Amino acid sequence: MRRVAAALLLVVLAIPAAAGADCKVHRGEAVVLYSTTDDPSVFLWDSRLRLRDYNAASFDEAQALLPHAVLVAPGTHASVVSCVPKFVVSPMFSEPDDAVGVLIVSGPQHGLTRWVLGSDVRQFH
C-alpha cells in the first residue's frame, strides 16, 4: 500500500500543474481541510478531473462519481502537493475554484494523496 501511495505521489508531483500566484495555497504548505459550516466534511477525489466533473454534474451524474471519493473529517491535516488555479467551475460557485492536490498527514487516511476544492483548504498556523 505504501508503494502505491509513493507512486501516486510521484505521479502527482510530475504533473505539470501550475502552482501559480493565482492559487491561495502553494506546494509544501501545511493545511487543514474543512468545508462549509453546514457540512464540514471534505471529499478527497482520486483525480482533479473527477473533482471538476462532480461539481459541475447533475444529481445522478454526481452520485455515479461518488465511488471515486473518500470523505474525511473536518480538521484533517494535509500538505499541499499541487494547485491548479480556477480549475473547478460549478453553477453553485460565484467564480471558479482551485483544484488542490494534497497529501493527508493525519487521521485514518494518512498517506493518501488526492484532490480537493481550494475552498475546502485552510492554512494551518
C-alpha positions as CSV (number, residue, x, y, z in Angstrom):
1,M,0.0,0.0,0.0
2,R,2.9,2.4,0.8
3,R,4.3,1.7,-2.7
4,V,1.1,2.6,-4.3
5,A,0.9,5.8,-2.2
6,A,4.5,6.7,-3.1
7,A,4.0,6.0,-6.8
8,L,0.8,8.2,-6.8
9,L,2.7,11.0,-5.0
10,L,5.4,10.8,-7.7
11,V,2.8,11.0,-10.4
12,V,1.1,14.0,-8.8
13,L,4.4,15.7,-8.4
14,A,5.3,15.1,-12.1
15,I,2.1,16.6,-13.4
16,P,2.8,20.0,-14.8
17,A,0.2,21.8,-12.7
18,A,0.6,25.4,-12.3
19,A,1.2,26.2,-8.7
20,G,1.0,29.8,-9.7
21,A,0.4,33.0,-8.0
22,D,-3.4,32.7,-8.6
23,C,-3.6,29.8,-6.1
24,K,-4.3,30.7,-2.5
25,V,-2.0,27.8,-1.3
26,H,1.3,26.5,-2.6
27,R,3.3,23.3,-2.7
28,G,4.6,22.3,0.8
29,E,2.2,24.4,2.8
30,A,0.6,22.7,5.9
31,V,-3.2,23.0,5.6
32,V,-6.4,21.9,7.4
33,L,-9.4,20.5,5.5
34,Y,-12.7,22.0,6.4
35,S,-15.7,22.5,4.1
36,T,-18.8,24.6,4.8
37,T,-20.4,25.1,8.2
38,D,-23.5,23.2,7.0
39,D,-21.4,20.1,6.1
40,P,-17.8,20.5,7.2
41,S,-16.6,17.0,5.9
42,V,-14.4,17.1,2.8
43,F,-14.4,14.9,-0.3
44,L,-11.0,13.7,-1.4
45,W,-11.1,12.9,-5.2
46,D,-8.8,10.4,-7.0
47,S,-8.4,12.8,-9.9
48,R,-8.8,16.5,-10.4
49,L,-11.0,15.8,-13.5
50,R,-13.5,13.9,-11.3
51,L,-13.3,16.7,-8.7
52,R,-14.3,19.1,-11.5
53,D,-16.9,16.8,-13.0
54,Y,-18.6,16.2,-9.7
55,N,-19.0,19.9,-9.0
56,A,-20.5,20.5,-12.5
57,A,-22.7,17.4,-12.6
58,S,-26.4,16.8,-12.3
59,F,-27.5,14.9,-9.2
60,D,-27.5,11.5,-11.0
61,E,-24.1,12.1,-12.5
62,A,-22.7,13.2,-9.2
63,Q,-24.0,10.1,-7.5
64,A,-22.2,8.0,-10.1
65,L,-18.9,9.7,-9.3
66,L,-19.0,9.2,-5.5
67,P,-17.2,5.8,-5.5
68,H,-14.1,7.8,-6.6
69,A,-14.1,10.0,-3.5
70,V,-13.2,9.4,0.1
71,L,-14.9,11.5,2.8
72,V,-12.6,12.9,5.6
73,A,-13.5,14.5,8.8
74,P,-13.2,18.3,9.2
75,G,-9.9,19.3,10.7
76,T,-7.9,16.6,8.8
77,H,-4.3,17.9,8.3
78,A,-2.7,17.8,4.9
79,S,0.3,19.1,2.9
80,V,-0.2,20.8,-0.4
81,V,1.3,18.9,-3.3
82,S,0.0,20.9,-6.2
83,C,-2.6,23.6,-7.1
84,V,-4.4,24.3,-10.4
85,P,-5.9,27.8,-10.2
86,K,-9.6,28.3,-11.2
87,F,-9.9,24.7,-12.5
88,V,-13.3,23.8,-11.0
89,V,-16.4,25.6,-12.4
90,S,-19.8,25.0,-10.9
91,P,-23.2,26.6,-11.1
92,M,-23.0,26.6,-7.3
93,F,-19.9,28.9,-7.2
94,S,-19.8,32.6,-8.0
95,E,-16.4,32.1,-9.5
96,P,-14.2,29.1,-10.4
97,D,-12.4,27.4,-7.6
98,D,-8.9,25.9,-7.4
99,A,-8.1,22.2,-7.5
100,V,-5.6,21.4,-4.8
101,G,-3.6,18.2,-4.6
102,V,-3.0,17.2,-1.0
103,L,-1.1,14.6,0.9
104,I,-3.1,13.6,4.1
105,V,-0.8,13.7,7.2
106,S,-3.3,12.9,9.9
107,G,-6.2,10.6,10.6
108,P,-7.2,7.2,9.1
109,Q,-6.4,8.4,5.5
110,H,-2.8,9.3,6.5
111,G,-0.5,9.0,3.4
112,L,-3.3,9.3,0.9
113,T,-2.7,11.7,-2.0
114,R,-5.9,13.2,-3.5
115,W,-7.6,16.4,-4.9
116,V,-9.9,18.8,-3.0
117,L,-11.5,22.1,-3.7
118,G,-9.5,25.2,-2.9
119,S,-12.3,26.5,-0.8
120,D,-12.0,23.4,1.5
121,V,-8.4,24.2,2.3
122,R,-7.5,26.4,5.3
123,Q,-3.9,27.4,6.0
124,F,-2.5,25.8,9.2
125,H,-0.6,28.1,11.6
